[in-house]
Amino acid sequence: MRVKDVDVKIVGFDGVTEKEAGRYIDYIENEVHEPIKSLFIERTENGKVALNYTIKKRKFERIRRITGYLVGTIDRWNNAKRKEEHERVKHGVGK
């Protein structure tokens, strides 16, 4: 089945709806903060749910060292960390 542009395979459960699969997709993307490409939902031996997923490929961004952290982007930083980055002394800029 295909839900929210994600290939979903379900093993060990009957009657899983697209809405339920969509909730699993939302849960995973909220946890990992990345869009997923595929999802494998499987019932384990003890009756629990195993979720295996593949993250979509993203364009590679350069990695920078900012305020002691290796980062690609600062879009997930909180306001305090953004302020720290904005106010830092930038060496060798504009040369």
RAPE-V612867 format. One line per field, one symbol per residue. ss: DSSP state (h for helix, s for strand, l for the rest). psi: psi as a letter, one per 30 degrees, with the letter a starting at -180 (. if undefined). burial: + if it has 9 or more other C-alpha atoms within 8 Angstrom, else -. A space follows every 10 residues. Layout:
ss = ???
psi = ???
burial = ???
//
This chain:
ss = lssllsssss sllllllhhh hhhhhhhhhh hhlllsssss ssslllllss ssssslllll lllsssllss slllllllhh hhhhhhhlll lllll
psi = lkkhgkkkkk kfkkgkleee eeeeeeeeee efhkklelkj kkklegglkk jklkkkklkk klkljkhgkk lelgfgllee eeeeeeflkj kgkg.
burial = --+--+++-+ ---------- ++--+---+- -----+++++ +++------+ --+-+----- ---------- +--------- -+-++----- -----
//
